[in-house]
Amino acid sequence: MDYQELFDDFIQKYNKSETSPSEAGEILVRIAGLFPNYNEAMIKAERAYALVCRDEVLKTDEISGKAISSVKAETLANASVEATAFKKARGHVANIEMLIGSLKFLQKSLEVEYVNSSL
């Protein structure tokens, strides 16, 4: 999780009061730059999961020979490796979005602090 390492390193510096608004902006840009890769991974994982869902819906029950219920198909699809990969990828995208929002707020706070300290 390279985005988490970037953020953790920045926060350690921030806790020691060794950061500026421009440093917060730099970390913000670096983490935002990772977003497209993680978003693409999520899209690919979602597609793989959708194919598993389709395959499960098309299966027939081994005992009755009838089409399996949608609930059973969903349960089986959700237990798949593809479902796990999709949920993990979606979590990474959500984490990056949250860190971007946090860094924007922190950067603005640092800017206000710098302006007030120079008065």
C-alpha positions, -999 to +999 in steps of 0.1 A: +000+000+000+022+027-012-004+055-006-006+045+031+032+047+035+033+081+018+006+094+042+021+078+073+055+094+065+039+127+060+019+125+093+050+116+112+066+148+099+034+167+106+034+155+142+069+169+146+058+203+131+081+198+102+057+203+074+045+232+052+014+237+030+035+230+000+047+197+014+011+188+021+003+197-015+031+175-028+019+145-009-017+152-020-006+153-056+015+121-052-014+102-036-038+116-062-015+104-089-019+068-076-057+070-079-060+061-117-040+029-112-061+018-083-093+028-100-083+008-131-076-022-109-110-018-093-127-017-127-109-049-138-118-066-106-154-055-109-156-070-144-141-103-133-166-104-104-195-096-128-185-126-150-185-149-119-220-136-111-232-143-146-217-178-145-233-186-112-268-174-124-265-197-154-257-228-134-283-255-126-289-271-092-272-305-091-299-321-071-331-307-087-317-300-122-335-266-121-318-232-123-303-221-090-320-193-071-307-158-075-300-158-037-279-189-040-261-176-071-253-143-053-241-161-022-218-183-043-205-153-063-198-134-031-177-162-018-155-161-049-119-149-051-131-124-077-156-109-052-128-106-026-105-089-051-132-065-061-140-055-025-103-051-017-098-029-048-129-008-040-115-004-005-082+009-019-101+035-040-121+046-010-090+049+011-073+071-015-104+093-018-105+097+020-067+105+022-071+131-006-099+147+013-080+147+046-049+161+029-069+189+013-083+199+047-048+197+063-032+217+036-058+245+040-053+244+078-016+247+074-020+276+050-042+294+076-017+286+103+012+300+082-007+332+073-016+338+109+019+331+122+033+357+098+010+385+110 
